[in-house]
Amino acid sequence: MKGKSILLGIIILTISLSAVSGSNGDFYNISFNSDDVVLHMDIKDNDVVYFTQNGNVYRADINSNKSVLLDSIGSKVAQITSSGNMVSIRTQDQKLYVFNHDKRVLYKFIAHQGDLQRVIIDDKGYLAVITLKDIALGTREWVGYVYSPSGDLIAQNSSNSVLSSFTSLNDKLVFGAGNGNVSVYDSSGSSRLWVNNIGTRIKDFLHYGDDVLLASEKSIYALSYKEEPVLSKILSIEEYPDLLVSDNLRAGVSSTEGCLYLLKNYSLENQFSFNGEEILKNCQGNDKIKDVSLLGDKTIVLTDKGKIFVIEGAENKLLINKNYQGMITSKVSGYLDGSGKLYVVSVEDYKLDFYSFDNILKLQGEINTAKDN
């Protein structure tokens, strides 16, 4: 065993629970089965919506234990990207939809020059369509078309290096490039107000409070822009960044090698890695991280070994064993209800599972008490 394991408070469950009663809070585990592969889920407050490969959008209603069809875009999905509660859906027939949990806005593709490379949406609803075109022999140009949350084309930006990331920052637009440039533009994208080269490819941006977190090779930065831009390095990591998540109070960064860094107030709060059913307080675990969600003081982690951990502070409170071998889709998230109770939601291909954190812990306590007696 590598490193020091966190063993206190651990509860190991090989989930076979399916107890459901009439009250939506009185259950251990509820499952929703889908006719098609579930590609993505989006949770706002306690409202869980999921998207399937065939272009259908459903709400999982735990009161009735049934899925409610919200809409169908009528085409198979080619790509889904998301940030916060904003979801962009690109179909195989080149239509683009944006879902913001309250309404669906259709972005009709205009005749963009070049080949479509990627679609990036930020959690404010700004969307960038990145294309690539040949402008001369051996010379290529990347173009970013930026749409407002209402679906209007508001800006266009060109680069001779791959445009790898995008976000909005107050009334500014920010692009990250493969050559390491971080560029801030005005709201029209026509005037570059500031540029800084950090020396390595920009992988991703994420809003964190009033600022933007920036992930690059082995480094995490914070970018603020009030009277003038300020770029600060806030964390060095041992490997390359993979997932970047935030709930505005905390931020989490996972590495490609399976280390999780949790930040609070721009400082490192905790560091974990995973080895089977163990959590290590270092980066020496062997398992990769598939998904991370931050909810209040809880951190939910899914590993490539099919383990779902619920961590509170530095202590593991719950371990759910799942079998994700051969799965196309594997995700985990959750929500807190009005009374602060935690529900963990996981996706595996054709199924969503809801787990009541408090009810499972209560059940485990009753089992342990019965054993002691």
GIFEN-V67784 format. One record per run of one state. SS is the DSSP state (H for helix, E for strand, L for the rest). FROM is the first residue (numbers start at 1). TO is the last residue. Records with the same first field share a line. If there is no record, write none. Layout:
# GIFEN-V67784
SS = FROM-TO  FROM-TO
This chain:
# GIFEN-V67784
L = 1-4  6-11  15-19  21-26  28-28  34-37  45-46  53-55  62-65  73-76  84-85  92-95  100-103  108-114  122-126  137-138  148-152  160-162  170-171  178-180  186-191  198-201  209-210  217-218  226-228  237-240  247-249  256-258  265-266  276-277  281-288  296-297  304-306  313-314  322-329  337-341  349-350  373-373
E = 5-5  12-14  20-20  27-27  29-33  38-44  47-52  56-61  66-72  77-83  86-91  96-99  104-107  115-121  127-136  139-147  153-159  163-169  172-177  181-185  192-197  202-208  211-216  219-225  229-236  241-246  250-255  259-264  267-275  278-280  289-295  298-303  307-312  315-321  330-336  342-348  351-356
H = 357-372
